[in-house]
Amino acid sequence: MIAKPAFFLLAIAVATPTAAQDIAPVAVDLMEGVAFVGEGGVELEEAADGTPVAAFWRPLSYRQNDQLLAGRMECRAAARREPYRAALYQLEQVHAAQVAQGRLEGLTELETRSQPGEIVSRYDVLGRRTSPRRYQVLTYIAVRTAAELVSIRQTCSFLRDGNIYRQDFFPFVDRHTSFVLALPPPDSADPYTAPTLDSITDIAS
């Protein structure tokens, strides 16, 4: 929902039923205008560079061979503000760059989903890791605000004693975590014509 001209409020979440007991949501501020909300244990930590990081966990029940198995969901989320660049709004390319740079070494990509938009775009990647075997959902969110871009990153891991089989983990993320935004609307309604650092050229002195 956009409330112009001052700011817009948006909750990024999709409610989907899964086998888990409801827990009261807890919210922490990642930066001005961006809050992480989790239905479970939420703590606000600090990265080495001082960036606030939301640390989240909750118990889960995984369904495997028609049996419910006890497990755990763990997530970490952070946000940062930077000058708008069209390349940073193309989240599939942002993820591909992470892979090419070796930052996701050991993650076997299994499935992706894309939710593009003119103001908010989201890209999710489901992958598998070994030693121990676990599944992860990587979430990339880009929000255009004024002449800047807010980038949100979240990694959720799904664990259980022993192995778990692949299943649709996206609904767990959608149900138990979300982000609430209160940010100024972008200067341009079209992300492809908005002013961007990509179009700036050096001016000889």
Helices and strands as residue ranges (DSSP letters): E 2-3, E 7-12, E 25-31, E 34-39, E 41-46, E 52-64, E 67-83, H 86-89, H 91-100, E 108-115, E 120-129, E 134-145, E 148-159, H 170-176, E 177-183, G 197-199
